[in-house]
């Protein structure tokens, strides 16, 4: 891969994961990013990198926190409630 892109080396990290909040409603609702970041912070989940678009916020975290992150984000955004 390094030769293909003209660099000395390519590094990877198998101990990271990406968690995302996605939805077109984010265009009209402020505070989604804040809720995501605060929710992860309350669980002491360090955000290593953030990427955003109009309808998505993605965070890179340590892989060992993936399940916890998904669970607490589902709760924070009310996705675990039964109708």
ROGU-414874 format. One record per atom (N, C-alpha, C): residue in three letters; y, x, z; atom name; chain. Coordinates in nm, 2 decimals, always signed. Atoms other than C-alpha are relative to their C-alpha. Layout:
% ROGU-414874
> residuo, y, x, z, atomo, cadena
> ALA, Y, X, Z, CA, A
...
This chain:
% ROGU-414874
> residuo, y, x, z, atomo, cadena
> UNK, -0.12, +0.08, +0.00, N, A
> UNK, +0.00, +0.00, +0.00, CA, A
> UNK, +0.13, +0.09, +0.00, C, A
> UNK, -0.12, -0.09, +0.00, N, A
> UNK, +0.24, +0.28, +0.08, CA, A
> UNK, +0.04, +0.06, -0.13, C, A
> UNK, -0.03, -0.05, +0.13, N, A
> UNK, +0.21, +0.43, -0.26, CA, A
> UNK, +0.06, -0.11, -0.10, C, A
> UNK, -0.04, +0.11, +0.09, N, A
> UNK, +0.26, +0.09, -0.43, CA, A
> UNK, +0.15, -0.03, +0.03, C, A
> UNK, -0.14, +0.03, -0.03, N, A
> UNK, +0.60, +0.04, -0.25, CA, A
> UNK, +0.09, +0.13, +0.01, C, A
> UNK, -0.07, -0.13, +0.00, N, A
> UNK, +0.70, +0.41, -0.26, CA, A
> UNK, +0.05, +0.05, +0.13, C, A
> UNK, -0.03, -0.05, -0.13, N, A
> UNK, +0.70, +0.50, +0.10, CA, A
> UNK, -0.11, +0.09, +0.06, C, A
> UNK, +0.10, -0.09, -0.06, N, A
> UNK, +0.52, +0.75, +0.33, CA, A
> UNK, -0.12, -0.08, +0.06, C, A
> UNK, +0.10, +0.07, -0.06, N, A
> UNK, +0.33, +0.49, +0.53, CA, A
> UNK, +0.04, -0.14, +0.03, C, A
> UNK, -0.03, +0.14, -0.03, N, A
> UNK, +0.30, +0.12, +0.62, CA, A
> UNK, -0.07, -0.02, +0.14, C, A
> UNK, +0.05, +0.02, -0.14, N, A
> UNK, +0.25, +0.03, +0.99, CA, A
> UNK, -0.02, -0.15, +0.02, C, A
> UNK, +0.02, +0.14, -0.03, N, A
> UNK, +0.11, -0.30, +1.12, CA, A
> UNK, -0.04, -0.01, +0.15, C, A
> UNK, +0.03, +0.02, -0.14, N, A
> UNK, +0.05, -0.45, +1.46, CA, A
> UNK, -0.08, -0.13, +0.01, C, A
> UNK, +0.09, +0.12, -0.01, N, A
> UNK, -0.25, -0.68, +1.52, CA, A
> UNK, +0.02, -0.07, +0.13, C, A
> UNK, -0.01, +0.07, -0.13, N, A
> UNK, -0.13, -0.77, +1.87, CA, A
> UNK, +0.13, -0.08, +0.01, C, A
> UNK, -0.11, +0.09, +0.00, N, A
> UNK, +0.15, -1.00, +1.76, CA, A
> UNK, -0.03, -0.13, -0.07, C, A
> UNK, +0.02, +0.13, +0.06, N, A
> UNK, +0.17, -1.36, +1.66, CA, A
> UNK, +0.14, -0.06, -0.03, C, A
> UNK, -0.13, +0.07, +0.04, N, A
> UNK, +0.43, -1.59, +1.50, CA, A
> UNK, -0.02, -0.14, +0.04, C, A
> UNK, +0.00, +0.15, -0.03, N, A
> UNK, +0.51, -1.93, +1.65, CA, A
> UNK, +0.13, -0.05, -0.06, C, A
> UNK, -0.11, +0.06, +0.07, N, A
> UNK, +0.74, -2.16, +1.47, CA, A
> UNK, +0.02, -0.15, +0.04, C, A
> UNK, -0.04, +0.14, -0.02, N, A
> UNK, +0.93, -2.49, +1.52, CA, A
> UNK, +0.05, -0.04, -0.14, C, A
> UNK, -0.03, +0.04, +0.13, N, A
> UNK, +0.95, -2.67, +1.19, CA, A
> UNK, +0.03, -0.15, -0.01, C, A
> UNK, -0.03, +0.14, +0.02, N, A
> UNK, +1.12, -2.99, +1.08, CA, A
> UNK, +0.13, -0.03, -0.06, C, A
> UNK, -0.12, +0.03, +0.06, N, A
> UNK, +1.38, -3.14, +0.86, CA, A
> UNK, +0.11, -0.05, +0.09, C, A
> UNK, -0.09, +0.06, -0.10, N, A
> UNK, +1.54, -3.31, +1.16, CA, A
> UNK, +0.09, +0.11, +0.07, C, A
> UNK, -0.08, -0.11, -0.07, N, A
> UNK, +1.67, -2.97, +1.28, CA, A
> UNK, +0.13, +0.02, -0.07, C, A
> UNK, -0.13, -0.01, +0.07, N, A
> UNK, +1.95, -2.99, +1.02, CA, A
> UNK, +0.10, -0.08, +0.08, C, A
> UNK, -0.09, +0.10, -0.07, N, A
> UNK, +2.10, -3.28, +1.23, CA, A
> UNK, +0.00, +0.01, +0.15, C, A
> UNK, +0.01, -0.01, -0.15, N, A
> UNK, +2.00, -3.18, +1.58, CA, A
> UNK, +0.03, +0.14, +0.05, C, A
> UNK, -0.03, -0.13, -0.06, N, A
> UNK, +2.17, -2.90, +1.76, CA, A
> UNK, -0.08, +0.02, +0.12, C, A
> UNK, +0.07, -0.03, -0.12, N, A
> UNK, +2.00, -2.72, +2.04, CA, A
> UNK, -0.15, +0.03, -0.01, C, A
> UNK, +0.14, -0.02, +0.02, N, A
> UNK, +1.66, -2.68, +1.89, CA, A
> UNK, -0.04, +0.15, +0.03, C, A
> UNK, +0.02, -0.14, -0.03, N, A
> UNK, +1.68, -2.30, +1.89, CA, A
> UNK, +0.01, +0.03, +0.15, C, A
> UNK, -0.02, -0.02, -0.14, N, A
> UNK, +1.81, -2.30, +2.24, CA, A
> UNK, -0.12, -0.05, +0.08, C, A
> UNK, +0.11, +0.05, -0.07, N, A
> UNK, +1.53, -2.52, +2.36, CA, A
> UNK, -0.12, +0.09, -0.02, C, A
> UNK, +0.11, -0.08, +0.03, N, A
> UNK, +1.27, -2.30, +2.19, CA, A
> UNK, +0.01, +0.13, +0.08, C, A
> UNK, -0.02, -0.13, -0.06, N, A
> UNK, +1.42, -1.97, +2.33, CA, A
> UNK, -0.01, -0.02, +0.16, C, A
> UNK, +0.01, +0.03, -0.15, N, A
> UNK, +1.46, -2.12, +2.69, CA, A
> UNK, -0.14, -0.03, +0.04, C, A
> UNK, +0.14, +0.04, -0.04, N, A
> UNK, +1.11, -2.26, +2.69, CA, A
> UNK, -0.08, +0.13, +0.01, C, A
> UNK, +0.08, -0.13, +0.00, N, A
> UNK, +0.96, -1.92, +2.60, CA, A
> UNK, +0.05, +0.09, +0.12, C, A
> UNK, -0.06, -0.09, -0.11, N, A
> UNK, +1.19, -1.74, +2.85, CA, A
> UNK, -0.05, -0.05, +0.13, C, A
> UNK, +0.05, +0.05, -0.13, N, A
> UNK, +1.08, -1.97, +3.14, CA, A
> UNK, -0.14, +0.05, +0.02, C, A
> UNK, +0.14, -0.05, -0.02, N, A
> UNK, +0.72, -1.85, +3.08, CA, A
> UNK, -0.01, +0.15, -0.01, C, A
> UNK, -0.01, -0.14, +0.02, N, A
> UNK, +0.84, -1.49, +3.05, CA, A
> UNK, -0.07, +0.06, -0.12, C, A
> UNK, +0.05, -0.04, +0.13, N, A
> UNK, +0.73, -1.47, +2.69, CA, A
> UNK, +0.11, +0.07, -0.08, C, A
> UNK, -0.10, -0.07, +0.07, N, A
> UNK, +0.93, -1.20, +2.52, CA, A
> UNK, +0.00, -0.03, -0.14, C, A
> UNK, -0.01, +0.02, +0.14, N, A
> UNK, +1.06, -1.27, +2.18, CA, A
> UNK, +0.04, +0.13, -0.07, C, A
> UNK, -0.01, -0.13, +0.06, N, A
> UNK, +1.02, -0.96, +1.97, CA, A
> UNK, +0.09, +0.00, -0.13, C, A
> UNK, -0.07, +0.02, +0.12, N, A
> UNK, +1.18, -1.10, +1.65, CA, A
> UNK, +0.02, -0.14, -0.02, C, A
> UNK, -0.04, +0.14, +0.03, N, A
> UNK, +1.35, -1.42, +1.53, CA, A
> UNK, +0.03, -0.01, -0.15, C, A
> UNK, -0.03, +0.03, +0.14, N, A
> UNK, +1.36, -1.56, +1.18, CA, A
> UNK, +0.04, -0.15, -0.01, C, A
> UNK, -0.04, +0.14, +0.01, N, A
> UNK, +1.54, -1.88, +1.09, CA, A
> UNK, +0.03, -0.05, -0.14, C, A
> UNK, -0.05, +0.06, +0.12, N, A
> UNK, +1.61, -2.12, +0.80, CA, A
> UNK, +0.05, -0.13, +0.04, C, A
> UNK, -0.05, +0.14, -0.04, N, A
> UNK, +1.75, -2.47, +0.78, CA, A
> UNK, -0.10, -0.08, +0.07, C, A
> UNK, +0.10, +0.09, -0.06, N, A
> UNK, +1.43, -2.63, +0.88, CA, A
> UNK, -0.11, +0.07, +0.08, C, A
> UNK, +0.10, -0.08, -0.08, N, A
> UNK, +1.24, -2.35, +1.07, CA, A
> UNK, +0.06, +0.11, +0.08, C, A
> UNK, -0.03, -0.11, -0.09, N, A
> UNK, +1.27, -2.12, +1.36, CA, A
> UNK, -0.13, +0.07, +0.04, C, A
> UNK, +0.13, -0.08, -0.03, N, A
> UNK, +1.00, -1.85, +1.40, CA, A
> UNK, +0.03, +0.11, +0.09, C, A
> UNK, -0.01, -0.11, -0.10, N, A
> UNK, +0.95, -1.61, +1.68, CA, A
> UNK, -0.13, +0.08, +0.00, C, A
> UNK, +0.11, -0.09, -0.01, N, A
> UNK, +0.73, -1.31, +1.69, CA, A
> UNK, -0.02, +0.04, +0.15, C, A
> UNK, +0.03, -0.02, -0.14, N, A
> UNK, +0.56, -1.27, +2.03, CA, A
> UNK, -0.13, +0.08, +0.01, C, A
> UNK, +0.13, -0.07, -0.03, N, A
> UNK, +0.27, -1.08, +2.19, CA, A
> UNK, -0.11, -0.10, -0.02, C, A
> UNK, +0.12, +0.08, +0.04, N, A
> UNK, -0.06, -1.22, +2.06, CA, A
> UNK, -0.06, -0.07, +0.13, C, A
> UNK, +0.07, +0.05, -0.12, N, A
> UNK, -0.19, -1.27, +2.42, CA, A
> UNK, +0.07, -0.12, +0.05, C, A
> UNK, -0.08, +0.12, -0.05, N, A
> UNK, +0.08, -1.54, +2.48, CA, A
> UNK, +0.00, -0.12, -0.10, C, A
> UNK, -0.01, +0.11, +0.10, N, A
> UNK, +0.01, -1.75, +2.17, CA, A
> UNK, -0.04, -0.13, +0.05, C, A
> UNK, +0.04, +0.13, -0.05, N, A
> UNK, -0.18, -2.03, +2.33, CA, A
> UNK, +0.10, -0.06, +0.10, C, A
> UNK, -0.10, +0.05, -0.10, N, A
> UNK, +0.06, -2.06, +2.62, CA, A
> UNK, +0.13, -0.04, -0.07, C, A
> UNK, -0.12, +0.03, +0.07, N, A
> UNK, +0.36, -2.05, +2.38, CA, A
> UNK, -0.01, -0.14, -0.07, C, A
> UNK, +0.02, +0.13, +0.07, N, A
> UNK, +0.22, -2.33, +2.17, CA, A
> UNK, -0.01, -0.12, +0.09, C, A
> UNK, +0.01, +0.11, -0.10, N, A
> UNK, +0.13, -2.54, +2.47, CA, A
> UNK, +0.14, -0.04, +0.06, C, A
> UNK, -0.12, +0.03, -0.07, N, A
> UNK, +0.47, -2.51, +2.64, CA, A
> UNK, +0.11, -0.05, -0.11, C, A
> UNK, -0.09, +0.05, +0.10, N, A
> UNK, +0.66, -2.57, +2.31, CA, A
> UNK, -0.04, -0.14, -0.04, C, A
> UNK, +0.04, +0.14, +0.02, N, A
> UNK, +0.46, -2.88, +2.24, CA, A
> UNK, +0.05, -0.09, +0.11, C, A
> UNK, -0.05, +0.08, -0.11, N, A
> UNK, +0.55, -3.01, +2.58, CA, A
> UNK, +0.15, -0.01, -0.01, C, A
> UNK, -0.15, +0.00, +0.00, N, A
> UNK, +0.92, -2.91, +2.55, CA, A
> UNK, +0.05, -0.10, -0.11, C, A
> UNK, -0.05, +0.09, +0.11, N, A
> UNK, +0.95, -3.10, +2.22, CA, A
> UNK, -0.06, -0.14, +0.00, C, A
> UNK, +0.06, +0.13, -0.01, N, A
> UNK, +0.75, -3.40, +2.33, CA, A
> UNK, -0.11, -0.03, -0.09, C, A
> UNK, +0.11, +0.02, +0.10, N, A
> UNK, +0.46, -3.34, +2.09, CA, A
> UNK, -0.13, -0.03, +0.07, C, A
> UNK, +0.13, +0.03, -0.07, N, A
> UNK, +0.19, -3.39, +2.36, CA, A
> UNK, +0.00, -0.13, +0.06, C, A
> UNK, -0.01, +0.13, -0.05, N, A
> UNK, +0.30, -3.74, +2.45, CA, A
> UNK, -0.08, -0.10, -0.09, C, A
> UNK, +0.07, +0.11, +0.07, N, A
> UNK, +0.08, -4.04, +2.36, CA, A
> UNK, +0.10, -0.11, -0.02, C, A
> UNK, -0.09, +0.12, +0.02, N, A
> UNK, +0.27, -4.33, +2.20, CA, A
> UNK, -0.06, -0.13, +0.06, C, A
